[in-house]
Amino acid sequence: MLCHLCLVFRHANGRAVPLTHPLGGAVWYHSRVETEPLVVLGIVDALLVAMFFLFRVLPWARPGPWRLIWLVAAMTSILFIASELVALTTQGTALSLEHQIPLFGAIFAVTVGFILTYLGGQKVTERALTLSETDSLTQLANARAFDLHLNDLVRRQQRFALLYLDVDGLKRVNDSHGHAAGDLALKDVAEILRGSVRKPDLVARLGGDEFALLLPGADPAIAQGIAEHVLAGLANGTAPERRVGASIGIVPDAQRFTTTEGVRKADTAMYASKTAGGSRITVAST
């Protein structure tokens, strides 16, 4: 194919020139003005697709501006096809039928392969990102996801409430029934938290027996109501042998503070609840 394209550059010099096809017969090419743009577009498209496979698919690939490369490749293919359609409907095709079929087939194949590979890579990336922000035991958000969302809320100065929760009685469950029962207790806590929050809220397990909630747009009354719902669920909704409580600290309107200050206030309020006997709520002082 590339040899045939090179023939076009060498022989199409402003007038129709008959060339001998390798399989016999004459092939007529139109003027240089008509032919060169089509060939150049085809070559650019092939090079971009080759670059994609070289740097994206191969194991030693490095991150790069793949969205831009995909966009340029797609636009190049569209321009190529549009130019060919114009040539077909006006002055006749710039390349012979023997070249048209394999050339269009090759461009279609590499473009489809390019797009499918890119989309497949995007799905893998999104899946890896989801796993990196998910707690493996409870399937809640993990500490990394919590930090990202907290920083975003503070940066945008969006009103939100911050809740810290420490599970009471988990050591007793572990000592009495084993760590498997303790893991089940943590899963119970996670389910109760999921059932207590609203759709836009984030529930995260920070590690061990500590959890955190981010409640965008929540006023103090909403935050208090969610915390009370959690305590009621823990008191009544789990198996007796692994029933636990929770010490909760609330920071209303946490957007007023830096992330460090907000977390410190929530942690202090949470430990105030635990020191007072647990299974209660403390609102952080302003």
N, C-alpha and C positions, 0 to 999 in steps of 0.2 A: 504494500500500500504506500509506504513512504517513498519508495522508488518512483511509483507512478506520480506522486505529488511533486517530486523533484523534477520530473519531466515537464510538468506544467510550468514551473518557474523558468526552466531553460528554454522552452520552445514557444510559449505563448507570448509573443512580443508585439502585440498590438493588432494582429490579424489572425484569422482562423488558419490553423496549421494542421495538416493531416499527419498523424504519427502512426507507426505500425504497432499494433497491439501484440503482446507476447504470444497470444493464442491465435494470431492471424487476423487479417482485416485492417481497415483504417479506422482510427478514432479521431473525431474532429473536436478541437477545443476552440472556445471563443477567445475574445481578446484578453490581454493581460489585465485590463481594468476589471473585467468580469470575474476572472479566475482567481487572482491572487488573494482578495479578501476572503473568499470562501476557504481556500486552502489554509491561510493564516489562522482563521477562526478555528478550523478543525485541529490544527497543530496545537494552538493554545489550549483548547479544551482537553486534548490528550495529555499535554504536559501537566495541567492542573490536576487531572485525575491521577496521573502517575505520582505527582508530589504527595497527594493525599495518601495513597497506599504506601508510599515509601516512608513517610514521617508519622502517619497516624496508625496504620495497621501493624507494621513491623514492630518487633519487641523493643527495639531501641528508640522508638518514637519519643519525641519531646513535645510538650504542650506548645501549641501555636494558634494563630488566628484562623482556626478551621471554619468558623462560620463565614468569614469573609471569603476564604478560598472557595467554599461551596457556592456562595452567591455569585462570584465571578465565573465559576465553571458553568453554573446554570444559565447565566446571562449569555455567556459565549455560545452555548448550545442553542439557545433560543435565537440569537442573531444568525447563527449558521443556518438553521432551518428556515428562518424567515428569508434570508438571502436566496436560498435555493428555491423557495416557493416563488419569489419574485422572478427569478430567472426562468423558472418553468412556465410561468404564466405570461411572460413578456417576450423574451428573446430566445427562449430555449435554454435548457440546462447548461451550466458551465462545465459540467463533467459528464462523461458518457454514462449510459445506463449500466455498463459493466462496472463502472466505479461507484455509481450511485448506491446500488444495493448493499455492497459490503461496507461502504463508508457510513451510510445511515445506520446500518445494523450495528457497526462497531460503536458509533457515538451513542446510540440508544442503550446498548448493553453496558458500556462503562458508566454512563450517567445514572442508570438505574442501580447498578452495583454500588456506585459512589454514594447515592442517597441512602440506600438501604443499609450500607455499612455505617454511615454517619449516624443514622437514626438508631441503629442497634447499639452503637457506642454510647449514644446519649442515654439510652435506657439503662445500660450497665452503669454509667456514671451516676444517674439518679438513684439507682438501687443501692450503689455503694454509699452514696451520701445519706440515704435513709438509714442504712445499717449503722453508719458511723454516728448517727444522732439518736439511736434507739437503745434503751436499756434491754439487755438480752433476757433478763428474768421476767420483768413485768410488762415489757413491750411499751412502756411509757417513754417519753423523751428522756434523754440522759443529761448529765451535767453540761456537756458541750452544747447541746441544743438549748438548754436553759440560758446559758451565758449569751448565746447569739441573740435570742429573743429579748432578753433583758437589756442588752446593749442597744438593740434596735429601738425598743420602747423609750429608753432614756434619751437616745439621740434625737428621736422625733418629738420628744416632749409630749407624748400621748398619755393621757390620764390612765393610770392603772393601779391596782392593788397588788401587793406582794405578800404571799403567805409562806411561812416556813412551818414544816410539820415534822416532829420526831415521834416515832412509834414507841408507845409505852408497853412494856411487858413482853417484848420480843425475846429477851434473854431467857425469861421463864419458859416460854414455848420451846425454845431450842434445848434448854436443859431437861425439860420434862418429856418432850416428844421427839427430839432430834432435829437436825438442821433441815431435813426435808419438810417437816411440819412448819418450821420457821419460814422456809421459802414459800410455802402455801399461804402462810399468814401475810407475807408481803404481797403476794398476788391478790389476796382478798382486799388488802388496803388499796391496791391499785384500782381494782374494780369499783370500790366505793368512791374513790376520788373521781374516776371517770364519770360515774353516775351523779356526781354532785355539782359538776361545773357546767358552764355554758359552752356552746359550740366554739366561740373564738378563744376560749381560755386554753392555757398550756399547763399540763400536769407533768412534772419531771421527778424522776428518782435521782437524787444527787449522789447516792452511794449509801451502802449499809441500810440503816433504818431511817434515813432522812429524805424527805420529799419537799418539793416546792411547787407553788402555784402562781402563775401570772394571770391576772384577770384584767384584760384591757377594757377601759371604759367603766370599770366598776367603781361605784361610790362606796363609802364606808358601810352602808346598810347592806349592800349586795355582798360585800366581802364577809361581813359578819354572818349573813344568812348561809353562805356556802360553807363556812367553817362549822357552824352549828349542824348543818346537814351531814357533814363528814363525821362529826362526833356521834350523832345519832345512828348513823349507818354502822359505825364500828361497834357501838354498844349492842346493837340488835341483829346485825346482818351477817355475822360470821359463825362458823362452827365453834361450840363452847370450848373445845380443847385447844383451839388456837385463837381465841378471842383476845384482841389487843385494844389498847386505847391510843390516844395521840395528844401530844402537847403542841399547841398551835400558837404561832406568833404572827400578827397582822401588821403590815405597814400600809395604811391608807394613803392614797395620792403619792405613791412612791416616785413618781416622775420629778418630784421636788428635789430629790437627792441624787448624788452620783451612784453608780452601780455599787461601789464599795460601801458607801454609807447606807444604802438601802438594804444590802445583804446583812451588814452588821446590825442594823436596827431589828431586822426580822429575826436574826439569830438570837439576839439578846431577849426579845420578847418571847421567843419559843422556850428558851431556858428558864425564863421567869415562870412560865406555865408549868414546866417540869419540876422546878424547885417547889412550887406551891402544891404539888401532889399529882400533877398530870391530869390528862383528860379534861383539859380546860383551854380557854382562849385568852390570850393577852394581846392588847392593842399597843403597839409601840408608841412611846411618848414622842411628841414633836420637838 
